[in-house]
């Protein structure tokens, strides 16, 4: 299939046609909904193509649908979505509008040489460090977490960086590691045996995209190359698995680093959330 630009490809693959085994995909009235098979999880409106005449009615219909299901949900709004005032319509309808994120894309045919340097890692959850405790020539060790009980180290890093509770990681990532391990790779960098940086990558279906998440490093461990090493190990895995693009919802902290490695801004995305369970 030919696409005129990267945004068209992204919309078709990541928003319209995306399939997740833990969700039921529903299409109606110009939107694509992702309804969780477990009702305690967050639902999504992953795509919308609306106009000024039908937008308000479709917004109400999505609220009604998720309310009947008893599921909180997030409307993933992109700057190129129509109509141009959709964000304000969602706000007026009662959605909580969160901070915009930068959608960054890397063409894996244009990976900088630095990210192609092999990054050794140990397979399996963290164990007592061997003598020496680090990779040759480095002051840290990278492990690929393969079982849910290893996610405690991921949670510890994410909570310390973002100053909020992250218990959802155990359920969210743990369910993939347990039931669909081929779809997810989780990596943690350890310094002196303690978790210092964490990141993960999803590989859904036969998509040309792999999606990066996490990418968080403790403030006292920054500047040691941990973020770059975890980026490189995921780039190399994506290339081995035949993907063409990496995509990431980047924070303001991560965006300058990603731009150094040939990631380009695709668009801005704003999470708009609706609470059914008050």
Order of alpha helices (4+ residues) and beta strands (2+ residues): alpha-beta-beta-beta-alpha-beta-alpha-beta-beta-beta-alpha-alpha-beta-beta-beta-alpha-beta-alpha-beta
